[in-house]
Amino acid sequence: MTAPAVRSSGYARDALLAAASRMAPLGVQLASAPFLLSHLSPGGFAAWTLTMTTINLFLSADLGVVGIMQRYHGIAIGRGDSALGGRVTATVLTVLGALLVVLAVAGPWISDAILHVVDIPAEAADDAGLLFRHAGALAALQLTALALSSYLAAHSRFLAVAAASIIARAVLAGGIVVAVVSGTGLRGLLLAAYADAVVAVLVTAFLCRKHLVREVRGLARAAELSELWAYSWRNQASAFGFIAQRELDVLMAGILLPTAAWVSVSAVAPLAAAASLAPAVLLTPLFTRLSVRAGESLPAAAAEAEVAERAWRSLLLPFGALVVVILPFAAAAWLGPTVDDVVPLTALLSAGFVLSLAGLVRAMAARAVGSPGLETRAYAVLVTVKVVVGTALVLLFGVYGLAAATIVAGASFLISITRATRNRQIMGRTPPPPARLTAGTALLALACGSAAAAVHHIVDGRLVQLALLVVIALAGALGAFLLYRSSEQPREA
């Protein structure tokens, strides 16, 4: 085992490729939105957006199969047992095949349920119903592609994962253009979505062809099925906890706050969550490494995780500081003057989200060694604290109390997962970041925050403000990288 492996250029390459594969769908969605808005009716655009949201919800409720593929293929690699990997793949694909049939048959009921809840204009109702009928089948196909991509990720083939995602999303983007130009509207977009899903399955199956032909034979054994199920539902619960972390602020604001404050939180919270939690995708290759180490021995996995956490927290300190001092002003420029309290709300929410990121390596280590319930319980603590403390602080301080509760909830997650992994002896105590890094980060945050505030108060024009804030963020990122490297040199020496 090579201890500094998690800081190697190979890991950085894998992390960036994993980020590219995850960001490709979001990139197509964001890039196509203005195009579709100008060519579809409001009802048609709303139907398309809701279909994509429905598919994403189905992808989140994946029964844990994607996590199973990456974790247990990593275990199989660590043990040198390719037959185990073949049984895992056969079992997962069988479950997904059954899910595809169920969702395809249930399509009309899914469509009727959505149409009863959502008010779609009459001129778009028929085509919208057609989209909704196929949302479940599209999600099952995408899950199949994700499961095969997880096999590739378990074997550290992140270039293949990124290539498959980008190829399929390019097909989707081309299909969207053809649908709009040809005037086929939502029906054309449905064909584009199917082309995207089918191409994703075909490309990932081609990349996994040797495994599928040579190693996939029988299904998992009874004892293995029991272990897979116990792991999968806890892993699924953790996924829901991560989603709840992002969505609770908007939901609680809708229940507890007046309309104006709810609009502010609804505008600010998704942006703060997306920017603050974005680094989580960089840990995807780490899960592969920890799973392989766990297949070799649990002490090896613990040692790898402890090295990773030291590097992760040293990187997270300057990242979090820069997000908290720059993102609030960028959000104000992006959202415009019609949204109230953007700067303080974004700062408070971002601080809470970044704080929870500090516990992700421990959560990943718990999953890799077969104890995902520790992460599930930590997210249960986060949600409980957010609801209880958030409700109390809203009554005392209004919208600011709700945002401040995100910091308390993030701290509760970090404390819970830290104590749980130490008590289970999965990971030991992690030393704090070097003093040089902490002091340098404080000075860097002061300089970048002062510059961002000056731009916000002095410069006119939202686009000019955004451009200057991007320059400040890039300069801050370069300073953070130099700080990190200088603080790590004595330790590496």
QUIGIGI-V174659 format. One record per residue. RES is the residue in one letter. SS is DSSP state (helix for helix, strand for strand, loop for the rest). PSI is psi in radians with two decimals (none if undefined). D_LAST is the distance of its C-alpha to the last C-alpha in Angstrom with 2 decimals. Layout:
BEGIN
RES&SS&PSI&D_LAST / RES&SS&PSI&D_LAST
END
This chain:
BEGIN
M&loop&2.37&18.68 / T&loop&1.90&15.39 / A&helix&-0.79&13.72 / P&helix&0.23&11.91 / A&helix&-0.59&15.27 / V&helix&-0.19&16.58 / R&helix&0.13&14.25 / S&loop&2.82&15.16 / S&helix&-0.54&17.64 / G&helix&-0.72&20.17 / Y&helix&-0.74&20.18 / A&helix&-0.72&20.58 / R&helix&-0.80&23.44 / D&helix&-0.71&25.08 / A&helix&-0.74&24.91 / L&helix&-0.65&26.54 / L&helix&-0.70&29.14 / A&helix&-0.71&29.92 / A&helix&-0.71&30.39 / A&helix&-0.73&32.67 / S&helix&-0.61&34.79 / R&helix&-0.59&35.23 / M&helix&-0.31&35.98 / A&helix&-0.83&38.51 / P&helix&-0.73&41.40 / L&helix&-0.67&40.80 / G&helix&-0.76&40.68 / V&helix&-0.73&44.06 / Q&helix&-0.80&45.53 / L&helix&-0.71&44.56 / A&helix&-0.58&45.55 / S&helix&-0.28&48.88 / A&helix&-0.90&49.96 / P&helix&-0.64&51.56 / F&helix&-0.82&53.12 / L&helix&-0.63&54.68 / L&helix&-0.61&55.79 / S&helix&-0.24&57.83 / H&helix&-0.21&59.46 / L&loop&2.74&60.06 / S&loop&2.78&62.25 / P&helix&-0.70&60.57 / G&helix&-0.68&61.65 / G&helix&-0.75&60.29 / F&helix&-0.73&56.87 / A&helix&-0.70&56.77 / A&helix&-0.75&57.72 / W&helix&-0.78&54.99 / T&helix&-0.74&52.32 / L&helix&-0.60&53.59 / T&helix&-0.79&53.52 / M&helix&-0.67&49.86 / T&helix&-0.74&49.17 / T&helix&-0.75&51.17 / I&helix&-0.73&49.24 / N&helix&-0.63&45.92 / L&helix&-0.73&47.29 / F&helix&-0.67&48.28 / L&helix&-0.60&44.81 / S&helix&-0.67&43.32 / A&loop&1.12&45.82 / D&loop&0.23&44.73 / L&loop&0.29&45.35 / G&loop&0.14&41.65 / V&helix&-0.58&42.11 / V&helix&-0.77&39.26 / G&helix&-0.63&36.78 / I&helix&-0.82&38.41 / M&helix&-0.87&37.87 / Q&helix&-0.73&34.14 / R&helix&-0.86&33.45 / Y&helix&-0.41&35.79 / H&helix&-0.61&35.03 / G&helix&-0.72&31.36 / I&helix&-0.75&32.67 / A&helix&-0.67&34.85 / I&helix&-0.79&31.99 / G&helix&-0.59&29.98 / R&helix&-0.17&33.16 / G&loop&0.60&34.21 / D&loop&1.49&37.53 / S&helix&-0.46&38.80 / A&helix&-0.66&42.20 / L&helix&-0.78&40.86 / G&helix&-0.70&39.49 / G&helix&-0.70&42.92 / R&helix&-0.65&44.72 / V&helix&-0.82&42.53 / T&helix&-0.80&43.21 / A&helix&-0.72&46.93 / T&helix&-0.78&47.22 / V&helix&-0.77&45.49 / L&helix&-0.57&47.54 / T&helix&-0.77&50.70 / V&helix&-0.75&50.04 / L&helix&-0.61&49.37 / G&helix&-0.76&52.52 / A&helix&-0.69&54.57 / L&helix&-0.67&53.04 / L&helix&-0.77&54.01 / V&helix&-0.79&57.59 / V&helix&-0.82&57.82 / L&helix&-0.59&56.50 / A&helix&-0.75&58.71 / V&helix&-0.64&61.77 / A&loop&0.01&60.89 / G&helix&-0.86&60.46 / P&helix&-0.69&63.84 / W&helix&-0.70&63.25 / I&helix&-0.78&59.80 / S&helix&-0.82&61.45 / D&helix&-0.70&64.33 / A&helix&-0.76&62.05 / I&helix&-0.75&60.02 / L&helix&-0.46&63.20 / H&helix&-0.47&64.70 / V&helix&-0.64&61.77 / V&loop&2.41&61.02 / D&loop&1.73&63.66 / I&loop&2.29&63.61 / P&loop&2.61&66.26 / A&helix&-0.65&69.22 / E&helix&-0.34&68.69 / A&helix&0.01&65.23 / A&helix&-0.76&65.96 / D&helix&-0.87&66.95 / D&helix&-0.62&64.00 / A&helix&-0.74&61.66 / G&helix&-0.66&63.13 / L&helix&-0.76&62.46 / L&helix&-0.83&58.78 / F&helix&-0.58&58.46 / R&helix&-0.49&60.18 / H&helix&-0.01&57.48 / A&helix&-0.75&54.42 / G&helix&-0.77&53.95 / A&helix&-0.72&54.30 / L&helix&-0.71&51.85 / A&helix&-0.71&49.31 / A&helix&-0.69&49.82 / L&helix&-0.75&49.21 / Q&helix&-0.63&46.04 / L&helix&-0.66&44.88 / T&helix&-0.77&45.52 / A&helix&-0.68&43.35 / L&helix&-0.67&40.59 / A&helix&-0.77&40.85 / L&helix&-0.62&40.49 / S&helix&-0.58&37.57 / S&helix&-0.58&35.93 / Y&helix&-0.80&36.39 / L&helix&-0.73&34.60 / A&helix&-0.67&31.76 / A&helix&-0.48&31.49 / H&loop&0.28&30.99 / S&loop&0.53&28.35 / R&loop&1.11&30.95 / F&helix&-0.42&30.25 / L&helix&-0.71&31.55 / A&helix&-0.70&34.82 / V&helix&-0.82&34.88 / A&helix&-0.71&34.46 / A&helix&-0.78&37.04 / A&helix&-0.76&39.55 / S&helix&-0.78&39.28 / I&helix&-0.69&39.58 / I&helix&-0.84&42.50 / A&helix&-0.71&44.40 / R&helix&-0.54&43.86 / A&helix&-0.67&45.04 / V&helix&-0.73&48.18 / L&helix&-0.80&48.65 / A&helix&-0.76&48.32 / G&helix&-0.69&50.81 / G&helix&-0.65&53.13 / I&helix&-0.78&53.11 / V&helix&-0.81&54.10 / V&helix&-0.75&56.86 / A&helix&-0.72&58.18 / V&helix&-0.78&58.47 / V&helix&-0.67&59.90 / S&helix&-0.17&62.40 / G&loop&0.31&63.50 / T&loop&-0.12&63.01 / G&helix&-2.38&61.25 / L&helix&-0.56&59.91 / R&helix&-0.67&61.25 / G&helix&-0.65&59.30 / L&helix&-0.60&56.16 / L&helix&-0.75&56.75 / L&helix&-0.65&56.85 / A&helix&-0.70&53.62 / A&helix&-0.70&51.95 / Y&helix&-0.70&53.28 / A&helix&-0.75&52.12 / D&helix&-0.88&48.59 / A&helix&-0.77&48.61 / V&helix&-0.75&50.26 / V&helix&-0.70&48.00 / A&helix&-0.75&44.92 / V&helix&-0.79&46.35 / L&helix&-0.74&47.36 / V&helix&-0.81&44.08 / T&helix&-0.63&41.95 / A&helix&-0.69&44.50 / F&helix&-0.73&44.29 / L&helix&-0.42&40.50 / C&loop&0.25&40.90 / R&helix&-0.69&43.96 / K&helix&-0.74&42.72 / H&helix&-0.79&41.75 / L&helix&-0.62&45.04 / V&helix&-0.72&47.17 / R&helix&-0.52&45.61 / E&loop&-0.42&44.09 / V&loop&1.94&46.06 / R&loop&-1.60&49.00 / G&loop&3.02&50.08 / L&loop&2.94&49.24 / A&loop&2.61&46.99 / R&loop&2.95&48.54 / A&helix&-0.81&49.99 / A&helix&-0.66&47.10 / E&helix&-0.69&44.59 / L&helix&-0.72&46.73 / S&helix&-0.76&46.69 / E&helix&-0.72&42.89 / L&helix&-0.76&42.61 / W&helix&-0.77&45.11 / A&helix&-0.66&43.50 / Y&helix&-0.75&40.15 / S&helix&-0.75&41.72 / W&helix&-0.58&43.74 / R&helix&-0.67&40.93 / N&helix&-0.69&38.70 / Q&helix&-0.73&41.61 / A&helix&-0.65&42.00 / S&helix&-0.69&38.36 / A&helix&-0.74&38.99 / F&helix&-0.60&42.04 / G&helix&-0.70&40.04 / F&helix&-0.71&37.62 / I&helix&-0.74&40.71 / A&helix&-0.67&42.38 / Q&helix&-0.69&39.43 / R&helix&-0.56&40.05 / E&helix&-0.25&43.84 / L&helix&-0.64&44.77 / D&helix&-0.80&44.80 / V&helix&-0.76&47.38 / L&helix&-0.82&49.45 / M&helix&-0.62&49.57 / A&helix&-0.69&50.36 / G&helix&-0.50&53.28 / I&helix&-0.68&54.65 / L&helix&-0.32&54.03 / L&loop&2.73&54.07 / P&loop&2.95&56.77 / T&helix&-0.77&56.79 / A&helix&-0.76&55.17 / A&helix&-0.65&52.14 / W&helix&-0.73&51.95 / V&helix&-0.74&51.89 / S&helix&-0.84&49.00 / V&helix&-0.70&46.89 / S&helix&-0.56&47.90 / A&helix&-0.67&46.69 / V&helix&-0.75&43.46 / A&helix&-0.81&42.13 / P&helix&-0.68&41.72 / L&helix&-0.78&39.91 / A&helix&-0.72&37.56 / A&helix&-0.77&36.88 / A&helix&-0.80&36.30 / A&helix&-0.72&33.79 / S&helix&-0.65&31.97 / L&helix&-0.04&31.80 / A&helix&-0.68&31.04 / P&helix&-0.24&27.30 / A&helix&-0.56&28.52 / V&helix&-0.40&29.32 / L&helix&-0.24&25.67 / L&helix&-0.02&25.23 / T&helix&-0.83&27.88 / P&helix&-0.47&25.64 / L&helix&-0.66&23.76 / F&helix&-0.67&27.14 / T&helix&-0.82&27.55 / R&helix&-0.75&24.28 / L&helix&-0.62&25.08 / S&helix&-0.73&28.63 / V&helix&-0.77&27.65 / R&helix&-0.69&25.35 / A&helix&-0.57&28.30 / G&helix&-0.48&30.53 / E&helix&-0.98&28.38 / S&loop&2.60&27.91 / L&helix&-0.68&27.61 / P&helix&-0.62&24.63 / A&helix&-0.70&22.71 / A&helix&-0.70&23.82 / A&helix&-0.75&22.83 / A&helix&-0.76&19.25 / E&helix&-0.72&18.99 / A&helix&-0.67&20.71 / E&helix&-0.69&18.52 / V&helix&-0.76&15.33 / A&helix&-0.71&17.62 / E&helix&-0.66&19.02 / R&helix&-0.79&15.87 / A&helix&-0.72&15.19 / W&helix&-0.80&18.98 / R&helix&-0.53&19.57 / S&helix&-0.59&16.90 / L&helix&-0.62&18.70 / L&helix&-0.51&22.07 / L&helix&-0.97&21.95 / P&helix&-0.59&22.24 / F&helix&-0.86&24.40 / G&helix&-0.71&26.78 / A&helix&-0.76&27.08 / L&helix&-0.68&28.00 / V&helix&-0.78&30.45 / V&helix&-0.56&32.21 / V&helix&-0.33&32.74 / I&helix&-0.74&33.58 / L&helix&-0.68&35.24 / P&helix&-0.71&38.20 / F&helix&-0.59&39.36 / A&helix&-0.69&38.88 / A&helix&-0.68&40.93 / A&helix&-0.70&43.63 / A&helix&-0.66&43.92 / W&helix&-0.77&43.98 / L&helix&-0.41&46.51 / G&loop&3.08&48.69 / P&loop&-0.15&50.81 / T&loop&-0.27&52.90 / V&loop&2.24&50.27 / D&loop&2.66&50.05 / D&loop&0.56&47.09 / V&helix&-0.83&44.48 / V&helix&-0.96&41.80 / P&helix&-0.66&41.68 / L&helix&-0.78&42.21 / T&helix&-0.72&39.40 / A&helix&-0.81&36.97 / L&helix&-0.81&37.93 / L&helix&-0.75&37.95 / S&helix&-0.72&34.61 / A&helix&-0.72&32.95 / G&helix&-0.76&34.43 / F&helix&-0.76&33.44 / V&helix&-0.66&29.79 / L&helix&-0.71&29.70 / S&helix&-0.49&30.88 / L&helix&-0.50&28.14 / A&loop&-0.36&25.59 / G&loop&0.08&27.27 / L&helix&-0.59&27.42 / V&helix&-0.72&24.51 / R&helix&-0.70&26.22 / A&helix&-0.70&29.53 / M&helix&-0.66&28.27 / A&helix&-0.70&26.90 / A&helix&-0.73&30.33 / R&helix&-0.74&32.09 / A&helix&-0.59&30.03 / V&loop&0.09&30.82 / G&loop&0.37&34.47 / S&loop&1.01&34.90 / P&helix&-0.29&35.62 / G&helix&-0.46&38.10 / L&helix&-0.73&35.36 / E&helix&-0.70&34.60 / T&helix&-0.79&38.37 / R&helix&-0.63&38.99 / A&helix&-0.70&36.27 / Y&helix&-0.59&38.00 / A&helix&-0.69&41.34 / V&helix&-0.79&40.09 / L&helix&-0.84&38.96 / V&helix&-0.76&42.38 / T&helix&-0.82&44.32 / V&helix&-0.74&42.55 / K&helix&-0.77&42.94 / V&helix&-0.84&46.66 / V&helix&-0.94&47.50 / V&helix&-0.69&45.45 / G&helix&-0.75&46.08 / T&helix&-0.78&49.82 / A&helix&-0.76&49.89 / L&helix&-0.53&47.90 / V&helix&-0.72&50.04 / L&helix&-0.52&53.12 / L&helix&-0.74&51.70 / F&helix&0.08&49.83 / G&loop&-2.46&50.87 / V&helix&-0.55&48.55 / Y&helix&-0.58&45.75 / G&helix&-0.69&45.91 / L&helix&-0.77&45.45 / A&helix&-0.70&42.35 / A&helix&-0.53&40.90 / A&helix&-0.43&41.54 / T&helix&-0.60&38.97 / I&helix&-0.77&36.26 / V&helix&-0.74&37.70 / A&helix&-0.72&37.90 / G&helix&-0.71&34.30 / A&helix&-0.64&33.17 / S&helix&-0.65&35.49 / F&helix&-0.81&33.99 / L&helix&-0.79&30.44 / I&helix&-0.77&31.69 / S&helix&-0.85&33.82 / I&helix&-0.55&31.30 / T&helix&-0.83&28.63 / R&helix&-0.71&31.19 / A&helix&-0.77&32.60 / T&helix&-0.51&29.39 / R&helix&-0.72&28.45 / N&helix&-0.61&32.00 / R&loop&-0.01&32.05 / Q&loop&0.57&28.69 / I&loop&-0.69&27.41 / M&loop&2.62&24.32 / G&loop&-2.83&23.18 / R&loop&2.36&22.31 / T&loop&2.21&19.63 / P&loop&2.69&17.85 / P&loop&2.81&18.68 / P&loop&2.71&16.61 / P&loop&2.56&14.55 / A&helix&-0.63&17.15 / R&helix&-0.70&15.96 / L&helix&-0.73&16.62 / T&helix&-0.81&19.91 / A&helix&-0.74&21.19 / G&helix&-0.65&20.37 / T&helix&-0.71&22.07 / A&helix&-0.77&25.09 / L&helix&-0.71&25.53 / L&helix&-0.75&25.15 / A&helix&-0.67&27.68 / L&helix&-0.77&30.03 / A&helix&-0.83&30.04 / C&helix&-0.67&30.51 / G&helix&-0.71&32.98 / S&helix&-0.73&35.02 / A&helix&-0.73&35.19 / A&helix&-0.74&36.24 / A&helix&-0.68&38.86 / A&helix&-0.76&40.20 / V&helix&-0.76&40.62 / H&helix&-0.68&42.38 / H&helix&-0.43&44.83 / I&helix&-0.71&45.50 / V&loop&2.35&45.34 / D&loop&2.67&48.34 / G&loop&2.07&48.29 / R&helix&-0.68&46.26 / L&helix&-0.68&44.99 / V&helix&-0.74&43.84 / Q&helix&-0.83&42.11 / L&helix&-0.74&40.31 / A&helix&-0.77&39.23 / L&helix&-0.65&37.82 / L&helix&-0.60&36.06 / V&helix&-0.73&34.41 / V&helix&-0.77&33.17 / I&helix&-0.74&31.82 / A&helix&-0.72&30.11 / L&helix&-0.73&28.48 / A&helix&-0.70&27.31 / G&helix&-0.68&26.00 / A&helix&-0.72&24.17 / L&helix&-0.75&22.48 / G&helix&-0.68&21.56 / A&helix&-0.71&20.26 / F&helix&-0.76&18.04 / L&helix&-0.66&16.59 / L&helix&-0.81&16.18 / Y&helix&-0.80&14.41 / R&helix&-0.72&11.91 / S&helix&-0.60&11.34 / S&helix&-0.42&11.10 / E&helix&-0.37&8.57 / Q&helix&-0.79&5.99 / P&helix&-0.68&5.10 / R&helix&-0.73&5.45 / E&helix&-0.65&3.80 / A&loop&none&0.00
END
